[in-house]
């Protein structure tokens, strides 16, 4: 088999391994966190425990998705190229799919649990849940916006990059909705305090430094032409002699007649 014929196989294998890692790692972490505070796998609260574990897994996958997305546009990536750009895009797309899949499992588990107080209507319509309606509604709004982001990413080629970027610049805000949803809706917030503080701090730090550095870079680029125009205006105010000053000599030379014409 030639190297060319093996490229599609290696590419497909890389996609499969990336997809498995994007789902398995957050899922394992979610169930591990859930077991720490609710060791009731064989009780009537199993649907709630499953939904909560899937929710934590979705949050971890979303955190990785947002961090990678911010890093892909961060100026620091040019100085610290951790992985190839094609690999970053592949992992980013896989994390988006994994996040949606985990969120879907989170919704189905809690909506089908009669003890959770969410219900099918409350899982998809804001302020319709009986259990902590404000906190649950933040998650519902974030889920709907997540679907919108996923749809625009899939149709970016048809919509154009301008529309796609306009939606994706709000991904950090959507992460904030999910963060507050997890903190306010979960009964295990105290046990997950370190997770929420660390992940939220990383996302805020990368987002703020990214926009600060980009704004400073644009300011420097705009300053140069402004400074050049100001210098030209100052020279014009003193007449053409300052704009076109000839080199000094001991004997002054007369200007040719053709200049005056």
C-alpha positions, 0 to 999 in steps of 0.5 A, a space after each residue: 500500500 502506498 503512502 498516498 492510499 494510506 493517508 485517508 485511513 490515517 485521517 479517518 483513524 485520527 478522527 475516530 480516536 479524537 472523537 472517542 477521547 472527546 467523549 470518553 474523557 469528559 464522560 469519565 470525569 463527569 461520572 467520577 465527580 458525580 460519584 464523589 458526592 452521590 454514591 447512589 447508583 442503585 437507588 431511585 435517584 439513578 436518572 438524576 445522578 446520570 443526568 448530573 454526571 452527563 451535565 458535568 461531562 458536558 461542562 468539561 467538554 465545553 470548557 475545553 472547546 471554548 479554551 481551544 477556540 479562544 486559543 486558536 485566535 489568541 496572539 500567543 498561539 504564534 509564539 507557542 504553537 502547541 499543535 498543528 492548525 489542522 489538528 486544532 480544527 479537528 479537535 475543536 469540531 470533535 469537541 463541539 459534537 461531543 459537547 452537544 451529545 453530552 448535553 442531549 444526554 443531560 437533558 433526556 436524563 433529567 427530563 425523564 426523571 420525575 424527582 428532578 422537577 424539570 420535566 420535558 417542557 422545562 428542559 426546553 422552555 425557559 422558566 417552565 421548570 419547577 426546580 430552581 427555574 432561573 438556574 435551569 433557564 440559564 442552561 436552557 438558553 445556553 443550550 439553544 444558543 449552543 445549537 445555533 453556534 453548531 448550526 452556523 459552524 456547519 453552514 459557515 461556507 454558505 453564510 460567509 465568515 462574517 456571519 459565522 464570526 459574529 455568532 462565535 464571538 459570543 461563545 465566551 458569554 454562552 460559557 458564562 451562562 453555562 457556568 452560572 447554570 452549573 453553580 446555581 442549579 447543582 446541589 454539589 456546587 460546594 464539592 465542585 468549587 475548585 473545578 468551577 473556579 479553575 475553569 472559569 478563571 482560565 476562560 476569563 484570563 484567555 478571553 481578556 488577554 486575547 481581546 486586550 492584545 488584539 486591541 493594542 495591536 490594532 491601535 499600534 497599526 492605526 497610530 502609524 498612519 495617523 502619525 505620518 499624516 500629522 507629520 505631513 500636516 505639520 510640514 505643510 503648515 510651514 510651507 513646501 520648503 520644510 517638506 522638500 528641504 535640500 541638503 545644506 551646502 556652503 554655496 546656495 544654489 538658485 532654483 531652476 526656472 522649471 520649478 517655478 513654472 
